[in-house]
């Protein structure tokens, strides 16, 4: 009788979908959160690139009177001030009537994934003479 019950238990597949779900679900959630986090990183990089490019344009338009701090502040104002996980920093070097160099730095602290922080940099050089 014990042998018959054991065979029935081994052949019973009524809980197999629940077990498959329990194995696959954490992997699916991890991949979904990874895709969301990577999207946020790419959004942050794009925002930093846009801000550095617009700051270079600002330096070109105001070439005669612009300072390093004004260009860096202009770039900083173009990125969101409080984005979760993001820290933006810009440094500008303006050589009058020659060029403006804007260096943007993005530090991202992962919100969900247990990974180390990443740092991305962007450098934009704009000639100031037409």
C-alpha positions, 0 to 999 in steps of 0.5 A: 500500500505504501508503494502505491501511495508513493507512485501516485505522489510521484505521478501527481502533477497538479502543483507543477505550474505553481512550482514553475511559477515560483522558480521563474517569477523572481528571475522575471522580476529581476529582469524587469527591474534591471530593464527599468533601472537601465532605462533610468541610467540611459535617461540620466545620460541623455539629460546630462548630454543635453544639458552639456550641449545646451550649456556649450550653446549658451557659452557660444551665444554669450561668448563676450561676457560669460564666466565658467560658473555661469555656464556650469550653473546653466547646465545644472539648471537644465537637469532635474534637481531631485531625481532618485538615485541621480547626482549631476555635476557640471564643470565649465572652462571658458577661454574667451573668444576661443572655446568652452569645455563643459564636463558633465558627471552623472553618478547613479546609485541603483535603487533596486538592483544590488550593484555598485554605483556607476559614474558616467562622464560627458565632455562637450567642446564648443569653439567660441569664434564663428 
